């Protein structure tokens, strides 16, 4: 879908700082959320499940200055069961004037956003038929805005554009709009006043035909496509042509730009497009629709939308270009099989876009990007990546910036960190090349199985912890110098949500020396309180937890302990749980220097000095954290206020 993230810096382009990135990403997510203020009925229509669409011929008559549409939709389909009626999704605001099969008029009714057609005889399972529907009217203006008629520029030039994700296609044409039936191929014919340029998916196999003051433009798209990715836009576009790929693998990029936006700045911005296409193709596989085109069409929505072969764009910032482009692989070629699996669209687009930051802006910019995403994810203690049945009915939840976009992206990064680059990217390439998924639909277990096949081990625990359950770990890492040239690392953790008791992860730690030495260590933490002995060619004088931001975590601490001292055994809190007070039990010669209480969201509640007992009666009920700093080291506790 329309989304966020890949930053791509080259030559004269100015690097985007972290705050710019996070705000741009949030704007993209907000735009994709569209009608997030209310829940909508997004349930699959059971009345459309008994047939498979193989072809649409879509003929639209529009005038950007008039809020209406007239169309004829010719649909070829195959019965999946014996059928006496054929049902399409269609808004009640649109009026059907005729339905025909083989030029024979059929009876039909419209109710509850459905077009129900009575077939002339029982159609047997496995048989094919072609039905023609003629309709017209003003699409509903219900807050979803799947069909928009507005103006742009200083002359208030009329424009029409569509944006159907997730379930708005029925607002402007009779379709089957769930996530289980891609149309094998489409032909789109747009008839509009001749002064305008029309845009849709695929290529123009022939020149537009002008008849009087009207012009008909024909587009053909020969790849499977879901209804929500079929698009239309009409206005006085300026066309800017580019090319991506090399030699015989070259293919066109067609940019449809508002004339008032066509300036040197925009033309500099769109220079990024072929560079990004070539980079993503080298990273993943060749652009999936290279026999047709890639391109952009400017529109008035506050973000972008990854319509197959032509992303609709509010502007041409690098982040937006990269995000919508990444969707051509993840979302358009392989589409999430249910809205519960939406992270396979949005999490991937967000992460693939962030890889351009890593590769073209450099490691520091990539660390900033990951830090911003982690901050967003851990701003609440709960939230699973995979949606529940109820959540999948809410547009607001489907396009949740914190979870679907940022957590989806960081979970992919943690998989990369756990598996290693070679295994991770080979797994992605295998996933994209799978003939049972390519140009079809995928669900979360499909991705998991491809990564496991290359990794050679189960990822069930990882997916249970990070995809299906909630929260994140809070680490307490301590390091001791032991024998010369050796150090002992102890890794303890608490969790922010009860659905996961312990997160198994490789944990990155940076050891520092007095003369500026550094050594990065990754320990495979599988149990709480686990100890690791590592070789270090210097005396450790400092410790950093996850300095390059590879793990979703919050309030994690890393400290250097005095030799032969174990703070875990030297300091404890009691009682836990408690409703009134928390006290500390400490060994002799240990002095409390500072104590800080935090909520589960990391908000500081109370801070004291040299105190050994605290009144917590005013705290809200639930999980809290206490970090105690002593003259021997620091320890973090999780406790429950009853």
Secondary structure by P-SEA (a helix, b strand, c coil): cbbbbbbbbcccbbbbcaaaaaaaaaaaaaaaacccccccccccccccccccccccbbbbbbbcccccccbbbbbbbbbcccccbbbbbbbccccccccccccbbbbbcccccbbbbbccccccccccbbbbbbcccccccccccccccccccccbbbbbbbbccccccccccccccccccccccbbbbbbccccbbbbbcccccccccccccbbbbbbbbccccccccccccccbbbbbbbbccccccbbbbbbbbccccccaaaaaaacaaaaaaaaaaaacccccccccccbbbbbcccbbbbcccccccccccaaaaaaaaaaccccccccccccccccccaaaaaaaaaaaaaacccaaaaaaaaaaaaaaaacccccccccccccccccccccccccccaaaaaaaaaaaaaacaaaaaaaaaaaaaccccccccccaaaaaaaaaaaacccaaaaaaccccbbbbbbbbbbbbbccccbbbbbbbbccccccccccccbbbbbbbcccbbbbbbbbbccccbbbbbbbbcccccccccccccccccccbbbbbbcccccccccccccccccccbbbbbbcccccccbbbbbccccccccccccccccccccccccbbbbbbbcccbbbbbbbbcc
